[in-house]
Amino acid sequence: MSNTPHTLEEEFPDRIEAIHARKAKDAVFALLLKQYDEVNDAVHLAETRVTPMSEEAEEELRRKRLAIKDEIVRSLEQG
């Protein structure tokens, strides 16, 4: 696994302006971004062993991050 955080800027470089604009006007979307950042930080801490956890727990965090990322994409596509 990568020890590099998956920031939204890295994941969606071509959509970052749309993300910031949507965040400013949509509180629910802003909360979704906050959740992504929190889970992403937890994944990074687990991968770097700063916060040791079982492989199963780490994998569950990765799945949660992916689900949130999918929700961000759906939200952006819906406008």
The first five atom37 places (N, CA, C, CB, O) and aatype in JSON, in Angstrom:
{
  "aatype": [12, 15, 2, 16, 14, 8, 16, 10, 6, 6, 6, 13, 14, 3, 1, 9, 6, 0, 9, 8, 0, 1, 11, 0, 11, 3, 0, 19, 13, 0, 10, 10, 10, 11, 5, 18, 3, 6, 19, 2, 3, 0, 19, 8, 10, 0, 6, 16, 1, 19, 16, 14, 12, 15, 6, 6, 0, 6, 6, 6, 10, 1, 1, 11, 1, 10, 0, 9, 11, 3, 6, 9, 19, 1, 15, 10, 6, 5, 7],
  "atom_mask": [
    [1, 1, 1, 1, 1],
    [1, 1, 1, 1, 1],
    [1, 1, 1, 1, 1],
    [1, 1, 1, 1, 1],
    [1, 1, 1, 1, 1],
    [1, 1, 1, 1, 1],
    [1, 1, 1, 1, 1],
    [1, 1, 1, 1, 1],
    [1, 1, 1, 1, 1],
    [1, 1, 1, 1, 1],
    [1, 1, 1, 1, 1],
    [1, 1, 1, 1, 1],
    [1, 1, 1, 1, 1],
    [1, 1, 1, 1, 1],
    [1, 1, 1, 1, 1],
    [1, 1, 1, 1, 1],
    [1, 1, 1, 1, 1],
    [1, 1, 1, 1, 1],
    [1, 1, 1, 1, 1],
    [1, 1, 1, 1, 1],
    [1, 1, 1, 1, 1],
    [1, 1, 1, 1, 1],
    [1, 1, 1, 1, 1],
    [1, 1, 1, 1, 1],
    [1, 1, 1, 1, 1],
    [1, 1, 1, 1, 1],
    [1, 1, 1, 1, 1],
    [1, 1, 1, 1, 1],
    [1, 1, 1, 1, 1],
    [1, 1, 1, 1, 1],
    [1, 1, 1, 1, 1],
    [1, 1, 1, 1, 1],
    [1, 1, 1, 1, 1],
    [1, 1, 1, 1, 1],
    [1, 1, 1, 1, 1],
    [1, 1, 1, 1, 1],
    [1, 1, 1, 1, 1],
    [1, 1, 1, 1, 1],
    [1, 1, 1, 1, 1],
    [1, 1, 1, 1, 1],
    [1, 1, 1, 1, 1],
    [1, 1, 1, 1, 1],
    [1, 1, 1, 1, 1],
    [1, 1, 1, 1, 1],
    [1, 1, 1, 1, 1],
    [1, 1, 1, 1, 1],
    [1, 1, 1, 1, 1],
    [1, 1, 1, 1, 1],
    [1, 1, 1, 1, 1],
    [1, 1, 1, 1, 1],
    [1, 1, 1, 1, 1],
    [1, 1, 1, 1, 1],
    [1, 1, 1, 1, 1],
    [1, 1, 1, 1, 1],
    [1, 1, 1, 1, 1],
    [1, 1, 1, 1, 1],
    [1, 1, 1, 1, 1],
    [1, 1, 1, 1, 1],
    [1, 1, 1, 1, 1],
    [1, 1, 1, 1, 1],
    [1, 1, 1, 1, 1],
    [1, 1, 1, 1, 1],
    [1, 1, 1, 1, 1],
    [1, 1, 1, 1, 1],
    [1, 1, 1, 1, 1],
    [1, 1, 1, 1, 1],
    [1, 1, 1, 1, 1],
    [1, 1, 1, 1, 1],
    [1, 1, 1, 1, 1],
    [1, 1, 1, 1, 1],
    [1, 1, 1, 1, 1],
    [1, 1, 1, 1, 1],
    [1, 1, 1, 1, 1],
    [1, 1, 1, 1, 1],
    [1, 1, 1, 1, 1],
    [1, 1, 1, 1, 1],
    [1, 1, 1, 1, 1],
    [1, 1, 1, 1, 1],
    [1, 1, 1, 0, 1]
  ],
  "atom_positions": [
    [[0.83, -1.19, 0.0], [0.0, 0.0, 0.0], [0.88, 1.25, 0.0], [-0.95, 0.0, 1.21], [2.02, 1.24, 0.46]],
    [[0.32, 2.27, -0.51], [1.03, 3.55, -0.57], [0.97, 4.25, 0.77], [0.43, 4.44, -1.67], [-0.06, 4.22, 1.45]],
    [[2.06, 4.86, 1.15], [2.08, 5.66, 2.37], [1.81, 7.13, 2.08], [3.4, 5.51, 3.08], [2.0, 7.98, 2.94]],
    [[1.38, 7.42, 0.87], [1.09, 8.79, 0.47], [-0.38, 9.08, 0.68], [1.5, 9.04, -1.0], [-1.23, 8.31, 0.23]],
    [[-0.71, 10.18, 1.35], [-2.13, 10.52, 1.52], [-2.8, 10.76, 0.17], [-2.28, 11.76, 2.43], [-2.18, 11.31, -0.75]],
    [[-4.03, 10.37, 0.05], [-4.8, 10.55, -1.18], [-5.63, 11.82, -1.06], [-5.71, 9.31, -1.47], [-6.85, 11.74, -0.87]],
    [[-4.99, 12.97, -1.16], [-5.73, 14.23, -1.02], [-6.67, 14.42, -2.2], [-4.77, 15.42, -0.91], [-6.46, 13.87, -3.28]],
    [[-7.71, 15.2, -1.98], [-8.67, 15.46, -3.06], [-8.0, 16.15, -4.24], [-9.83, 16.31, -2.54], [-8.38, 15.92, -5.39]],
    [[-7.01, 16.99, -3.96], [-6.29, 17.67, -5.04], [-5.57, 16.66, -5.93], [-5.28, 18.67, -4.45], [-5.48, 16.86, -7.14]],
    [[-5.06, 15.59, -5.33], [-4.37, 14.56, -6.1], [-5.36, 13.63, -6.8], [-3.45, 13.75, -5.19], [-5.11, 13.17, -7.92]],
    [[-6.47, 13.35, -6.14], [-7.46, 12.43, -6.69], [-8.27, 13.06, -7.82], [-8.39, 11.97, -5.59], [-8.64, 12.37, -8.78]],
    [[-8.55, 14.35, -7.72], [-9.4, 15.05, -8.69], [-8.76, 16.36, -9.16], [-10.77, 15.34, -8.08], [-9.36, 17.42, -8.98]],
    [[-7.57, 16.32, -9.75], [-6.9, 17.57, -10.13], [-7.69, 18.41, -11.13], [-5.55, 17.26, -10.7], [-7.61, 19.64, -11.11]],
    [[-8.46, 17.76, -11.98], [-9.23, 18.49, -12.99], [-10.58, 18.99, -12.46], [-9.46, 17.61, -14.19], [-11.28, 19.72, -13.16]],
    [[-10.93, 18.61, -11.25], [-12.22, 19.01, -10.68], [-12.08, 19.84, -9.41], [-13.05, 17.78, -10.38], [-13.08, 20.12, -8.74]],
    [[-10.87, 20.25, -9.08], [-10.67, 20.91, -7.8], [-11.41, 22.24, -7.71], [-9.19, 21.13, -7.56], [-11.91, 22.59, -6.64]],
    [[-11.49, 22.99, -8.8], [-12.23, 24.25, -8.76], [-13.71, 23.99, -8.53], [-12.04, 25.03, -10.07], [-14.36, 24.7, -7.76]],
    [[-14.26, 22.98, -9.19], [-15.67, 22.63, -8.99], [-15.91, 22.17, -7.56], [-16.09, 21.54, -9.98], [-16.96, 22.47, -6.98]],
    [[-14.97, 21.45, -7.0], [-15.1, 20.98, -5.62], [-15.15, 22.17, -4.67], [-13.93, 20.05, -5.24], [-16.01, 22.22, -3.79]],
    [[-14.24, 23.13, -4.84], [-14.22, 24.29, -3.95], [-15.48, 25.14, -4.11], [-12.98, 25.15, -4.23], [-16.02, 25.63, -3.12]],
    [[-15.94, 25.31, -5.33], [-17.16, 26.09, -5.56], [-18.36, 25.41, -4.92], [-17.4, 26.28, -7.07], [-19.18, 26.06, -4.28]],
    [[-18.46, 24.11, -5.09], [-19.6, 23.36, -4.52], [-19.54, 23.37, -3.01], [-19.61, 21.91, -5.04], [-20.57, 23.49, -2.34]],
    [[-18.35, 23.24, -2.46], [-18.18, 23.24, -1.01], [-18.67, 24.55, -0.41], [-16.7, 23.01, -0.64], [-19.28, 24.55, 0.66]],
    [[-18.42, 25.65, -1.09], [-18.8, 26.97, -0.58], [-20.31, 27.17, -0.54], [-18.18, 28.05, -1.44], [-20.81, 27.95, 0.27]],
    [[-21.04, 26.47, -1.41], [-22.48, 26.71, -1.47], [-23.34, 25.54, -0.98], [-22.87, 27.03, -2.87], [-24.56, 25.66, -0.9]],
    [[-22.72, 24.41, -0.65], [-23.47, 23.21, -0.29], [-22.91, 22.62, 1.01], [-23.43, 22.16, -1.43], [-21.85, 22.0, 1.0]],
    [[-23.64, 22.81, 2.1], [-23.17, 22.35, 3.41], [-23.06, 20.83, 3.48], [-24.1, 22.85, 4.5], [-22.16, 20.3, 4.13]],
    [[-23.96, 20.12, 2.83], [-23.91, 18.66, 2.83], [-22.67, 18.17, 2.09], [-25.2, 18.07, 2.19], [-21.99, 17.24, 2.54]],
    [[-22.36, 18.79, 0.97], [-21.16, 18.44, 0.21], [-19.91, 18.77, 1.03], [-21.14, 19.2, -1.14], [-18.95, 17.99, 1.04]],
    [[-19.92, 19.9, 1.72], [-18.79, 20.28, 2.57], [-18.57, 19.23, 3.66], [-19.02, 21.67, 3.2], [-17.42, 18.9, 3.98]],
    [[-19.65, 18.71, 4.23], [-19.54, 17.67, 5.25], [-18.96, 16.39, 4.65], [-20.92, 17.38, 5.87], [-18.15, 15.71, 5.28]],
    [[-19.36, 16.06, 3.45], [-18.83, 14.89, 2.75], [-17.31, 15.03, 2.55], [-19.53, 14.71, 1.39], [-16.57, 14.07, 2.74]],
    [[-16.87, 16.22, 2.17], [-15.43, 16.45, 2.0], [-14.69, 16.33, 3.33], [-15.18, 17.84, 1.4], [-13.59, 15.79, 3.38]],
    [[-15.31, 16.82, 4.39], [-14.7, 16.71, 5.72], [-14.57, 15.24, 6.12], [-15.54, 17.48, 6.78], [-13.54, 14.82, 6.65]],
    [[-15.61, 14.46, 5.85], [-15.56, 13.03, 6.16], [-14.45, 12.36, 5.36], [-16.91, 12.37, 5.85], [-13.72, 11.52, 5.9]],
    [[-14.32, 12.72, 4.09], [-13.26, 12.14, 3.27], [-11.89, 12.44, 3.89], [-13.33, 12.68, 1.81], [-11.06, 11.55, 4.04]],
    [[-11.67, 13.7, 4.25], [-10.38, 14.09, 4.83], [-10.1, 13.33, 6.12], [-10.35, 15.59, 5.09], [-8.97, 12.89, 6.35]],
    [[-11.11, 13.17, 6.96], [-10.92, 12.46, 8.23], [-10.57, 10.99, 8.0], [-12.18, 12.57, 9.09], [-9.65, 10.47, 8.62]],
    [[-11.31, 10.34, 7.12], [-11.03, 8.93, 6.83], [-9.69, 8.79, 6.13], [-12.16, 8.31, 5.97], [-8.93, 7.87, 6.43]],
    [[-9.39, 9.67, 5.21], [-8.12, 9.64, 4.5], [-6.95, 9.8, 5.48], [-8.07, 10.73, 3.43], [-5.95, 9.1, 5.37]],
    [[-7.09, 10.71, 6.42], [-6.05, 10.89, 7.44], [-5.88, 9.61, 8.27], [-6.39, 12.08, 8.37], [-4.75, 9.22, 8.57]],
    [[-6.99, 8.98, 8.63], [-6.93, 7.74, 9.42], [-6.24, 6.63, 8.63], [-8.34, 7.3, 9.84], [-5.45, 5.87, 9.19]],
    [[-6.54, 6.53, 7.34], [-5.88, 5.53, 6.48], [-4.38, 5.79, 6.45], [-6.47, 5.55, 5.04], [-3.57, 4.87, 6.6]],
    [[-4.0, 7.04, 6.25], [-2.58, 7.38, 6.18], [-1.87, 7.03, 7.49], [-2.4, 8.88, 5.86], [-0.77, 6.47, 7.47]],
    [[-2.48, 7.35, 8.61], [-1.88, 7.04, 9.91], [-1.76, 5.53, 10.11], [-2.71, 7.65, 11.05], [-0.78, 5.05, 10.69]],
    [[-2.74, 4.79, 9.64], [-2.67, 3.32, 9.74], [-1.57, 2.76, 8.84], [-4.02, 2.7, 9.38], [-0.81, 1.89, 9.26]],
    [[-1.5, 3.26, 7.62], [-0.5, 2.76, 6.67], [0.93, 3.06, 7.11], [-0.74, 3.36, 5.3], [1.84, 2.28, 6.83]],
    [[1.12, 4.17, 7.79], [2.46, 4.53, 8.25], [2.75, 3.99, 9.65], [2.62, 6.04, 8.25], [3.81, 4.23, 10.22]],
    [[1.78, 3.25, 10.18], [1.88, 2.61, 11.5], [1.98, 3.6, 12.65], [3.08, 1.69, 11.53], [2.43, 3.25, 13.74]],
    [[1.57, 4.83, 12.42], [1.48, 5.81, 13.51], [0.33, 5.4, 14.42], [1.28, 7.27, 12.96], [0.42, 5.51, 15.64]],
    [[-0.75, 4.92, 13.8], [-1.89, 4.39, 14.53], [-2.04, 2.92, 14.12], [-3.21, 5.21, 14.23], [-2.76, 2.61, 13.17]],
    [[-1.36, 2.03, 14.83], [-1.43, 0.62, 14.46], [-2.85, 0.07, 14.59], [-0.47, -0.2, 15.32], [-3.57, 0.41, 15.53]],
    [[-3.22, -0.78, 13.65], [-4.52, -1.45, 13.7], [-4.42, -2.72, 12.88], [-5.67, -0.53, 13.17], [-3.45, -2.94, 12.16]],
    [[-5.43, -3.55, 12.99], [-5.44, -4.8, 12.24], [-5.57, -4.52, 10.75], [-6.6, -5.71, 12.72], [-6.04, -3.46, 10.34]],
    [[-5.14, -5.48, 9.96], [-5.26, -5.35, 8.51], [-6.73, -5.2, 8.1], [-4.63, -6.56, 7.79], [-7.06, -4.47, 7.17]],
    [[-7.61, -5.91, 8.82], [-9.04, -5.84, 8.51], [-9.58, -4.43, 8.76], [-9.81, -6.86, 9.34], [-10.35, -3.92, 7.95]],
    [[-9.18, -3.83, 9.86], [-9.64, -2.47, 10.17], [-9.1, -1.47, 9.16], [-9.21, -2.07, 11.6], [-9.8, -0.55, 8.74]],
    [[-7.85, -1.65, 8.79], [-7.24, -0.77, 7.79], [-7.95, -0.9, 6.44], [-5.73, -1.09, 7.63], [-8.22, 0.1, 5.77]],
    [[-8.26, -2.13, 6.06], [-8.97, -2.36, 4.8], [-10.37, -1.76, 4.84], [-9.05, -3.87, 4.5], [-10.85, -1.22, 3.84]],
    [[-11.03, -1.85, 5.97], [-12.36, -1.25, 6.11], [-12.29, 0.27, 5.95], [-12.98, -1.6, 7.49], [-13.17, 0.87, 5.34]],
    [[-11.25, 0.89, 6.49], [-11.06, 2.33, 6.3], [-10.87, 2.67, 4.82], [-9.86, 2.83, 7.12], [-11.41, 3.65, 4.32]],
    [[-10.09, 1.84, 4.12], [-9.88, 2.08, 2.69], [-11.19, 1.96, 1.91], [-8.85, 1.09, 2.13], [-11.46, 2.75, 1.01]],
    [[-12.01, 0.97, 2.28], [-13.32, 0.82, 1.61], [-14.21, 2.03, 1.89], [-14.02, -0.47, 2.08], [-14.92, 2.5, 1.0]],
    [[-14.17, 2.52, 3.12], [-14.97, 3.69, 3.48], [-14.51, 4.91, 2.68], [-14.88, 3.98, 5.0], [-15.32, 5.69, 2.19]],
    [[-13.18, 5.07, 2.56], [-12.64, 6.19, 1.78], [-13.1, 6.1, 0.33], [-11.1, 6.2, 1.85], [-13.48, 7.12, -0.26]],
    [[-13.07, 4.92, -0.24], [-13.5, 4.73, -1.62], [-14.99, 5.04, -1.78], [-13.21, 3.3, -2.08], [-15.4, 5.65, -2.76]],
    [[-15.8, 4.62, -0.82], [-17.24, 4.89, -0.88], [-17.51, 6.39, -0.83], [-17.98, 4.18, 0.27], [-18.37, 6.9, -1.55]],
    [[-16.79, 7.1, 0.02], [-16.96, 8.55, 0.11], [-16.5, 9.21, -1.18], [-16.18, 9.13, 1.32], [-17.15, 10.13, -1.68]],
    [[-15.39, 8.74, -1.73], [-14.89, 9.29, -2.99], [-15.91, 9.07, -4.1], [-13.53, 8.65, -3.37], [-16.14, 9.97, -4.92]],
    [[-16.52, 7.9, -4.15], [-17.57, 7.63, -5.14], [-18.75, 8.57, -4.96], [-18.05, 6.17, -5.04], [-19.33, 9.05, -5.93]],
    [[-19.1, 8.85, -3.72], [-20.2, 9.76, -3.44], [-19.86, 11.19, -3.88], [-20.55, 9.74, -1.94], [-20.72, 11.91, -4.38]],
    [[-18.62, 11.59, -3.7], [-18.17, 12.91, -4.16], [-18.32, 13.0, -5.67], [-16.69, 13.17, -3.74], [-18.83, 14.0, -6.19]],
    [[-17.88, 11.98, -6.38], [-17.99, 11.97, -7.84], [-19.45, 12.04, -8.27], [-17.32, 10.71, -8.43], [-19.8, 12.82, -9.16]],
    [[-20.3, 11.23, -7.66], [-21.73, 11.26, -8.01], [-22.32, 12.64, -7.78], [-22.51, 10.22, -7.19], [-23.09, 13.15, -8.6]],
    [[-21.96, 13.24, -6.67], [-22.48, 14.56, -6.35], [-22.03, 15.6, -7.37], [-22.04, 14.98, -4.95], [-22.81, 16.46, -7.78]],
    [[-20.77, 15.54, -7.77], [-20.26, 16.47, -8.77], [-20.93, 16.26, -10.13], [-18.74, 16.32, -8.92], [-21.22, 17.23, -10.84]],
    [[-21.17, 15.03, -10.48], [-21.8, 14.74, -11.77], [-23.26, 15.18, -11.81], [-21.71, 13.25, -12.06], [-23.78, 15.51, -12.88]],
    [[-23.92, 15.19, -10.64], [-25.31, 15.62, -10.58], [-25.44, 17.14, -10.59], [-25.98, 15.06, -9.34], [-26.52, 17.68, -10.8]],
    [[-24.33, 17.79, -10.37], [-24.32, 19.25, -10.45], [-24.66, 19.87, -9.17], [0.0, 0.0, 0.0], [-24.69, 21.09, -9.07]]
  ]
}
